[in-house]
Amino acid sequence: MALLAAGSAVLSALVALTVFRASAWACLLCFTSYNERLQICQIFTGLESPDLGKCEEALTDAFKGLQDTEINYDERSHLHDAFTQMTHSLQEVAAAQGSFRVAFPHAAEKMQKVILQLKEVQACIRPCGLQEVARRFRCRGCYSTVCDLPLDCPVQDLTVTRGHQAMFFCTVNFQLPKEEITYSWKFAGGGLRTQDLSYFREIPRARGYLARIRPVQPTHRGTFSCVITHDQRPLARLYFFLNVTGPPPRGETELQVSFREVLRWTPREGEMVEPWTPSLGELLARPEALTPGNQCLLAAAVGLASASATVLAWMFFRWYCSGD
């Protein structure tokens, strides 16, 4: 008899397992165990009742409407608690000799209302990025997934006139985690407009979400890349192609011409080059000659002349007084 009872229990378990697999993985299977479901039906029908299989099939059919349900990933624990409470409620109904054909649809209807009250799944925001805030849990298969979007964002083009300022904002249009966010910048020079990471070199000391270049020079023409990372996991890679246009500023051009003329100048044959030492009259007639050095010399000469006049006046006064 004991062996017969054990064999009957194993057969019932196999039948129940086959029935539950036929339901294509509903939320019921994700948040309750097989033993919990089997125990509910055993309380409703008895351990060896011929209606045990019908009870298990009725439980599966009642919750088929939830098999394609998607919930916010952060709401998994709330839904698990709701299913746990539902299991206890069904056990109480079964102990009170209730009908499973009435209890199961009623429990499924209540669970559907609980799911509608959970925080909604956030929509994926294109065109790129690993958006953890939009992660969802799927009851069909009991797994979580994120938006099927590439990590690399499209290249943004920026044209700046030479000598002006260029600014890049490493920001995305989806919500980032509040902590442990880091930014790193890289540059692919030579005028390349690319997303191939092999061309990029890290920019030292560039760590914020904002990068600024001033003044922009032709050597800055190329692609800048910013990587947003959370806890060492990349969330998005942004690309900015900087195109530098226009001639150099007028003031810079004139200074470069003057400098080149000085470098190319050489004295003609037989010409003696002597340093120019301006006289006092030339200093007064040509204010541009009053360099800081010449101003110091002029001040020293005035001071010496003033001291000499003071000494001569004192000596004349002594001589005049001694004659009296």
C-alpha positions in Angstrom: 0.0 0.0 0.0 2.8 2.4 0.9 4.5 1.7 -2.5 1.2 2.2 -4.3 0.6 5.5 -2.5 4.2 6.7 -3.3 3.8 5.7 -7.0 0.5 7.5 -7.2 2.0 10.7 -5.7 4.9 10.6 -8.2 2.4 10.1 -11.1 0.4 13.0 -10.0 3.4 15.2 -9.8 4.5 14.3 -13.3 1.0 15.0 -14.6 0.9 18.3 -12.8 4.3 19.3 -14.2 3.2 18.5 -17.7 0.1 20.6 -17.3 2.0 23.6 -15.9 4.6 23.5 -18.7 1.7 23.7 -21.2 0.8 27.2 -19.9 3.9 28.8 -21.6 5.4 30.3 -18.5 2.9 32.7 -16.9 3.5 35.0 -13.9 2.0 32.3 -11.7 5.0 30.1 -12.5 7.5 32.9 -11.9 6.3 33.8 -8.4 5.0 30.5 -7.0 6.7 27.2 -6.7 5.4 23.9 -8.0 5.1 22.5 -4.5 3.0 25.6 -3.5 0.6 25.1 -6.4 0.3 21.3 -5.8 -0.4 21.8 -2.1 -3.3 24.2 -2.9 -4.9 21.6 -5.1 -4.3 18.8 -2.7 -6.1 20.8 0.0 -9.0 21.5 -2.4 -9.4 17.9 -3.7 -7.5 15.6 -1.4 -4.1 13.9 -1.9 -5.3 11.0 -4.1 -8.5 12.5 -5.6 -9.1 12.0 -9.3 -10.0 15.7 -9.5 -6.4 16.7 -8.6 -5.3 17.0 -12.2 -8.5 19.0 -13.0 -7.7 21.3 -10.2 -4.2 22.0 -11.4 -5.4 22.5 -14.9 -8.0 25.0 -13.7 -5.4 26.9 -11.7 -3.3 27.2 -14.9 -6.2 28.3 -17.1 -7.2 30.9 -14.6 -3.9 32.7 -14.8 -3.2 32.3 -18.6 -4.2 35.9 -19.0 -1.0 36.9 -17.1 1.5 34.9 -19.2 2.5 37.8 -21.4 2.6 40.4 -18.6 5.5 42.8 -18.4 6.2 44.7 -15.2 8.7 47.3 -14.0 11.8 45.5 -12.9 11.8 47.3 -9.5 8.3 46.0 -8.8 9.2 42.3 -8.8 9.3 42.1 -5.0 5.9 43.7 -4.7 4.4 41.2 -7.1 6.1 38.3 -5.4 4.6 39.4 -2.1 1.1 39.6 -3.7 1.4 36.1 -5.0 2.5 34.8 -1.6 -0.5 36.4 0.0 -2.7 34.9 -2.7 -1.4 31.4 -2.0 -2.2 31.7 1.6 -5.7 33.0 0.8 -6.4 30.0 -1.6 -5.2 27.6 1.1 -7.7 29.2 3.5 -10.5 28.9 1.0 -9.6 25.2 0.3 -9.6 24.5 4.1 -13.1 26.0 4.3 -14.3 23.5 1.7 -14.6 26.1 -1.0 -14.7 25.4 -4.8 -11.5 25.8 -6.8 -13.5 26.5 -9.9 -14.7 29.7 -8.2 -11.6 30.6 -6.2 -9.1 30.4 -9.0 -10.7 32.9 -11.4 -11.5 35.2 -8.5 -7.8 35.1 -7.4 -6.6 35.7 -10.9 -8.9 38.8 -11.2 -7.5 40.2 -8.0 -3.9 39.6 -9.1 -4.7 41.5 -12.4 -5.8 44.5 -10.4 -2.6 44.3 -8.3 -0.5 44.4 -11.5 -2.3 47.4 -12.8 -1.4 49.3 -9.6 2.3 48.6 -9.9 4.6 51.3 -11.2 4.5 51.4 -15.0 7.3 50.2 -17.2 9.1 53.2 -18.6 9.3 53.5 -22.4 12.7 53.1 -24.2 14.0 56.5 -25.3 15.8 56.3 -28.7 18.3 56.4 -30.2 20.9 54.9 -27.9 22.1 54.0 -24.4 21.8 51.3 -21.8 18.7 52.5 -20.0 18.4 50.6 -16.7 15.5 52.8 -15.6 13.5 51.1 -18.4 14.4 47.5 -17.5 11.4 45.3 -17.4 10.5 41.8 -16.2 8.7 39.4 -18.5 6.5 36.7 -17.1 6.8 34.7 -20.4 10.1 33.1 -19.6 10.6 34.7 -16.2 13.5 37.0 -17.2 14.4 40.7 -17.3 15.4 42.7 -20.3 16.5 46.2 -21.2 15.9 48.3 -24.3 17.3 46.9 -27.5 19.3 50.0 -28.4 23.0 50.4 -29.3 25.5 51.8 -26.8 26.9 54.2 -29.4 24.9 57.3 -30.1 24.9 59.0 -33.5 27.7 61.5 -34.3 26.8 65.1 -33.6 28.3 67.7 -35.9 29.6 71.0 -34.7 31.2 73.8 -36.8 33.3 76.5 -35.1 35.3 79.3 -36.5 39.0 79.2 -35.8 39.9 81.2 -32.7 36.4 80.8 -31.1 35.1 78.5 -28.4 33.8 74.9 -28.8 31.6 73.3 -26.1 30.5 69.6 -25.9 27.7 68.5 -23.5 27.9 64.8 -22.6 24.2 64.4 -21.7 21.5 61.9 -22.7 17.7 62.2 -22.8 17.1 59.2 -20.5 17.4 59.1 -16.7 20.8 58.1 -15.3 21.5 56.6 -11.9 22.0 59.2 -9.2 25.3 57.9 -7.9 28.7 56.6 -9.2 28.4 58.3 -12.6 31.7 59.1 -14.3 32.6 60.7 -17.6 35.7 60.1 -19.7 36.7 61.9 -22.9 38.7 60.7 -26.0 39.8 62.3 -29.2 40.4 61.0 -32.8 42.4 63.7 -34.6 43.4 64.2 -38.2 40.0 65.4 -39.3 38.4 61.9 -38.8 34.7 61.6 -38.4 34.5 58.1 -36.9 33.0 55.9 -34.2 35.9 53.3 -34.5 37.3 53.1 -31.0 40.8 52.1 -32.3 41.4 55.7 -33.5 40.6 57.4 -30.2 43.1 58.5 -27.5 42.2 59.5 -24.0 42.2 63.2 -23.1 43.9 63.6 -19.7 42.2 65.5 -16.9 38.8 65.6 -18.8 36.4 64.1 -16.3 33.2 66.2 -16.3 30.1 66.1 -18.5 31.2 69.4 -20.1 34.2 69.8 -22.4 35.4 73.2 -23.7 38.1 74.1 -26.1 39.3 77.7 -26.5 40.6 79.0 -28.8 39.8 76.4 -31.4 42.6 75.6 -33.8 42.8 73.5 -37.0 44.5 70.7 -34.9 41.3 70.3 -33.0 39.4 69.1 -36.1 38.3 65.6 -35.5 35.9 63.5 -33.4 35.5 63.8 -29.6 34.0 60.9 -27.7 32.4 60.9 -24.2 31.7 57.7 -22.3 29.1 57.7 -19.5 29.9 55.0 -17.0 28.0 53.7 -13.9 29.9 51.5 -11.5 32.5 50.8 -14.3 29.7 49.7 -16.7 29.3 51.9 -19.8 25.8 53.3 -20.3 26.3 55.4 -23.5 29.0 56.7 -25.8 28.5 60.1 -27.4 30.4 61.4 -30.4 31.0 65.0 -31.5 32.7 65.9 -34.8 34.3 69.3 -34.7 34.9 71.1 -38.0 37.1 74.1 -37.8 36.6 76.8 -40.5 37.7 80.3 -41.4 41.1 82.1 -41.5 43.0 82.9 -38.4 42.0 86.1 -36.5 43.3 89.4 -38.1 45.4 90.4 -35.1 47.1 87.0 -35.1 47.9 87.3 -38.8 49.5 90.7 -38.5 51.6 89.5 -35.5 52.8 86.4 -37.5 53.7 88.6 -40.5 55.8 91.0 -38.4 57.5 88.1 -36.6 58.4 86.4 -40.0 59.9 89.8 -41.3 62.1 90.0 -38.2 63.3 86.5 -38.7 64.1 87.0 -42.4 65.8 90.4 -42.0 69.6 90.4 -42.4 72.0 93.5 -42.7 73.3 94.4 -46.1 76.9 93.9 -47.0 79.1 96.6 -45.5 76.3 97.8 -43.3 77.2 98.2 -39.6 74.5 97.4 -37.1 74.9 99.5 -34.0 72.6 99.6 -31.0 70.5 102.8 -30.9 71.2 105.0 -27.8 68.7 107.9 -27.9 69.7 111.3 -26.5 67.6 113.2 -24.0 66.1 115.3 -26.8 65.2 112.2 -28.8 63.6 110.6 -25.7 61.4 113.7 -25.3 60.6 114.0 -29.0 59.8 110.3 -29.4 57.7 109.0 -26.5 57.7 105.5 -28.0 61.4 105.3 -27.2 60.7 105.6 -23.4 61.1 101.9 -22.7 61.1 100.8 -19.1 64.9 100.7 -19.1 65.1 104.2 -20.6 62.6 105.5 -18.0 64.8 104.2 -15.2 67.9 105.9 -16.6 66.1 109.2 -17.1 64.8 109.1 -13.5 68.3 108.4 -12.2 69.7 111.3 -14.2 67.1 113.7 -12.8 67.8 112.5 -9.3 71.5 112.9 -9.6 71.1 116.5 -11.0 68.8 117.4 -8.2 71.2 116.1 -5.6 74.2 117.9 -7.1 72.2 121.2 -7.1 71.4 120.7 -3.4 75.1 120.1 -2.5 76.3 123.2 -4.4 73.7 125.4 -2.8 74.7 124.1 0.7 78.4 124.8 0.0 77.7 128.3 -1.3 75.6 129.0 1.9 78.5 127.8 4.1 81.0 130.0 2.2 78.8 133.0 2.5 78.3 132.6 6.2 82.0 132.1 6.9 82.8 135.4 5.2 80.7 137.3 7.7 
